[in-house]
Amino acid sequence: MYVQAGGGVVYDSNEEYEYNETVNKSQALFLLKKIPSREI
């Protein structure tokens, strides 16, 4: 399974926060994969 997630970096962005947000987005998709589709 491949997952793409990204964020928008602007002048006053916090790089660490943006990175963590991207990781969290992708992890949420992997967690959904573990739930049977009839329960979503």
Secondary structure, DSSP 4 states (H G I P E B T S, - for coil): ----------TT--HHHHHHHHHHHHHHHHHHHTS-GGG-
